[in-house]
Structures are given as structure tokens and as C-alpha cells.
Amino acid sequence: MAEHFPLRLIDSRMLAPSVRHMVFERGDGKPFAFVPGQFVQIHFHYDDGKPTKRSYSVATVGAGDGSPVATIEIAVSYVEGGAATKLLSNLRHGEAIDGSGPYGRFCLADADVNRRYLLVATGTGVTPYRAMLPQLARLDARGAEVVLIYGARNEPELLYGDEFEAFARTHPHFHFYACFSRVPRSPPRPHDRRGRVQVALAEVKPDPAHDIAYLCGNPDMVDQTFALLKEAGLPIPHIRREKYVSSR
Ligand SMILES: Cc1cc2nc3c(=O)[nH]c(=O)nc-3n(C[C@H](O)[C@H](O)[C@H](O)COP(=O)(O)OP(=O)(O)OC[C@H]3O[C@@H](n4cnc5c(N)ncnc54)[C@H](O)[C@@H]3O)c2cc1C
């Protein structure tokens, strides 16, 4: 159930030139439990005093079973002129903001017994999949294939790329495709692709009988990929979506 609590910033680092990884703890000392794929909201006021809120997917790697985690990690992309961007990019360690959560159902369901999981993301849309890593390890152990297709403009914008590549090295059923739409990596790695996520998706040949797909991030990418998967014959309940739209 969603609760309201202060979020105190205890650490942060720049993940990419315009993405800040922020580590919070609950300022009220109570535990925070979430299911990977869920998000938190931050509550604040515009300069004219009107209340507003924004959503951020939880990136924390915990046990992945809904048990409490010590920190609430998010990755915040810089949006020009954005109200939450201004608040979050100026927030200093030790300062607190109003938060609530967890929310959302963009989660891996225990009841799913699919043979293959297609996880597609652009930008900060990859953060739910980072939180899902412990669950993906369990899927790997049961022999399910997981394909993470991640679109970025260039290598510096490939968030958590090292973590996903390290995971792929130790989990034989996990495949990580990095799709570079503007500047390829030099030298390219075996699973790098030139172009948008649709390039790698076509290559892995979506299979309506055995695949379930998760799409997260830029709304245009989510819509285009949804259309492509629907055309490939995936049943709509097997295409799960999280669009990063501003919730004003
Ligand atoms: C379920 C959910 C989860 C989300 N998770 C994340 C997350 O993990 N990380 C993250 O960075 N964001 C995430 N978002 C988006 C986030 O909630 C905000 O919308 C985003 O940070 C912009 O807020 P802002 O107040 O800075 O900009 P706003 O003040 O809302 O917008 C300023 C201007 O920029 C435009 N704009 C808004 N968002 C974007 C954008 N993404 N790209 C380009 N232009 C934009 C607006 O139309 C407006 O003109 C998520 C959204 C949802 C619904």
C-alpha cells in the first residue's frame, strides 16, 4: 500500500552527462518495501504555490521479493525547463523532499511461466529492469530466456550498461543488446546494434507463443514497439507498458 514519507537524499552521482542517480532513505526511519518495476512519487509546489507531483521508477537492487530495502534509488533525466528537474538537480545531500509510494503494476508476475521475456527500454526507462535483476537471476536459473534491448543515443547515455553486461556474463540465458541511435561504441561489442531498439527486436523475432514483453520509457518508443509486437501477433495482455509522461 502506498504511504507518504520524507525522502532524504544521502548520496548521488552523475550516471550520464544529464542523468543523476539519486540515493534516498526514508526520513521517518520506517522500512520501504517495493516490487521491482514500481515507482515512487515526489510532491512539491510550483513557484505560484500550486501543488504537483512527478513519478520516478525505483532502481534499487534489493532481494527482488517485495521485502524492505534500505535505500530508494532513482535515476533522474534532465528536462529543460522542468519543474521537478530544477528541484531534483539542486537537491543537496542531507536535504529532504516529500515522497510517496510504491505505485504501479509494471512488474514481473509470479504467474507468468513464459519461455522468453523481451525487456525494452530507452533512457531512464531501463531503471525498472535494474531493480528486477534478482528476479531475472531466478528466471535464468529456471532456464527462461531474457532479452534486454536498451536504446541510447551514445555510450555515455547507456545507463547502468556495465551492470547489465556483467550480469549477462554470469547468466547464460540473459542477453543484453545496446542499440545506439546516434554514435556507435568504438570498438563495438558483440551485442551492440546501430539504430533504434526496433532493430534488435526484429532480429530476435518476437514469438507470440512464448514471449512476454515489457516496454518502458519514451512514450513514442513505447507506442511504436507496442504496434510492432502487436503486428507480430503478441496478445495485448502480453505487452506491458510504462510510459514516462509528465503527470501534471
Ligand atoms: C510511471 C512513471 C515513471 C517515471 N520514471 C521516471 C524515471 O525513472 N526517471 C525520469 O527521469 N523520469 C521518469 N518519469 C518522468 C518524470 O515523472 C517527469 O515527467 C520528468 O522528470 C519531467 O518532469 P519535470 O517536472 O522536470 O518537467 P515538466 O515541468 O513536467 O516538463 C517541462 C517541459 O518538458 C516537457 N517534458 C516533460 N518530460 C519530458 C521528457 N521526458 N523529455 C522531453 N521533454 C519532456 C514537458 O512537456 C514540458 O514542456 C516517469 C514518469 C512516469 C509516469
The ligand as a Tripos MOL2 file, in Angstrom:
@<TRIPOS>MOLECULE
LIG
   53    58     1     0     0
SMALL
NO_CHARGES

@<TRIPOS>ATOM
      1 C1          5.3500    5.8640  -14.1030 C.3       1 LIG1
      2 C2          6.4110    6.8930  -14.4600 C.ar      1 LIG1
      3 C3          7.7320    6.6450  -14.1130 C.ar      1 LIG1
      4 C4          8.7260    7.5850  -14.4460 C.ar      1 LIG1
      5 N1         10.0020    7.3140  -14.1080 N.ar      1 LIG1
      6 C5         10.9780    8.1980  -14.4230 C.ar      1 LIG1
      7 C6         12.3380    7.9050  -14.1090 C.ar      1 LIG1
      8 O1         12.6720    6.8520  -13.5340 O.2       1 LIG1
      9 N2         13.2860    8.8420  -14.4320 N.ar      1 LIG1
     10 C7         12.9510   10.0190  -15.0720 C.ar      1 LIG1
     11 O2         13.8490   10.8290  -15.3540 O.2       1 LIG1
     12 N3         11.6650   10.3040  -15.3710 N.ar      1 LIG1
     13 C8         10.6810    9.4310  -15.0580 C.ar      1 LIG1
     14 N4          9.3810    9.7340  -15.3680 N.ar      1 LIG1
     15 C9          9.0890   11.0920  -15.9030 C.3       1 LIG1
     16 C10         9.0200   12.0710  -14.6940 C.3       1 LIG1
     17 O3          7.9120   11.7550  -13.8880 O.3       1 LIG1
     18 C11         8.8670   13.5330  -15.1300 C.3       1 LIG1
     19 O4          7.8360   13.6270  -16.0550 O.3       1 LIG1
     20 C12        10.1500   14.1220  -15.7200 C.3       1 LIG1
     21 O5         11.1880   14.0640  -14.7420 O.3       1 LIG1
     22 C13         9.9510   15.5870  -16.1470 C.3       1 LIG1
     23 O6          9.4760   16.3160  -15.0490 O.3       1 LIG1
     24 P1          9.8200   17.8670  -14.9010 P.3       1 LIG1
     25 O7          8.9440   18.3860  -13.7960 O.co2     1 LIG1
     26 O8         11.2840   18.0940  -14.7590 O.co2     1 LIG1
     27 O9          9.3730   18.5000  -16.2740 O.3       1 LIG1
     28 P2          7.9640   19.2250  -16.5570 P.3       1 LIG1
     29 O10         7.9210   20.5110  -15.7730 O.co2     1 LIG1
     30 O11         6.8590   18.2460  -16.3070 O.co2     1 LIG1
     31 O12         8.0800   19.4840  -18.1050 O.3       1 LIG1
     32 C14         8.8250   20.5780  -18.6690 C.3       1 LIG1
     33 C15         8.6880   20.5670  -20.1690 C.3       1 LIG1
     34 O13         9.3820   19.4490  -20.7210 O.3       1 LIG1
     35 C16         8.4740   18.5630  -21.3880 C.3       1 LIG1
     36 N5          8.8710   17.2010  -20.9430 N.ar      1 LIG1
     37 C17         8.4390   16.5470  -19.8440 C.ar      1 LIG1
     38 N6          9.0580   15.3500  -19.7220 N.ar      1 LIG1
     39 C18         9.8910   15.2640  -20.7760 C.ar      1 LIG1
     40 C19        10.8000   14.2780  -21.2090 C.ar      1 LIG1
     41 N7         10.9680   13.1150  -20.5380 N.pl3     1 LIG1
     42 N8         11.5200   14.5290  -22.3250 N.ar      1 LIG1
     43 C20        11.3720   15.6900  -23.0140 C.ar      1 LIG1
     44 N9         10.5110   16.6530  -22.6480 N.ar      1 LIG1
     45 C21         9.7830   16.4470  -21.5530 C.ar      1 LIG1
     46 C22         7.0950   18.9390  -20.9220 C.3       1 LIG1
     47 O14         6.1340   18.6650  -21.9110 O.3       1 LIG1
     48 C23         7.2500   20.4190  -20.6520 C.3       1 LIG1
     49 O15         7.1160   21.1560  -21.8360 O.3       1 LIG1
     50 C24         8.3670    8.7970  -15.0890 C.ar      1 LIG1
     51 C25         7.0320    9.0440  -15.4260 C.ar      1 LIG1
     52 C26         6.0620    8.1020  -15.1200 C.ar      1 LIG1
     53 C27         4.6280    8.3860  -15.4840 C.3       1 LIG1
@<TRIPOS>BOND
     1     1     2 1
     2     2     3 ar
     3     2    52 ar
     4     3     4 ar
     5     4     5 ar
     6     4    50 ar
     7     5     6 ar
     8     6     7 ar
     9     6    13 1
    10     7     8 2
    11     7     9 ar
    12     9    10 ar
    13    10    11 2
    14    10    12 ar
    15    12    13 ar
    16    13    14 ar
    17    14    15 1
    18    14    50 ar
    19    15    16 1
    20    16    17 1
    21    16    18 1
    22    18    19 1
    23    18    20 1
    24    20    21 1
    25    20    22 1
    26    22    23 1
    27    23    24 1
    28    24    25 2
    29    24    26 1
    30    24    27 1
    31    27    28 1
    32    28    29 2
    33    28    30 1
    34    28    31 1
    35    31    32 1
    36    32    33 1
    37    33    34 1
    38    33    48 1
    39    34    35 1
    40    35    36 1
    41    35    46 1
    42    36    37 ar
    43    36    45 ar
    44    37    38 ar
    45    38    39 ar
    46    39    40 ar
    47    39    45 ar
    48    40    41 1
    49    40    42 ar
    50    42    43 ar
    51    43    44 ar
    52    44    45 ar
    53    46    47 1
    54    46    48 1
    55    48    49 1
    56    50    51 ar
    57    51    52 ar
    58    52    53 1
@<TRIPOS>SUBSTRUCTURE
     1 LIG1         1 GROUP 0 **** ****
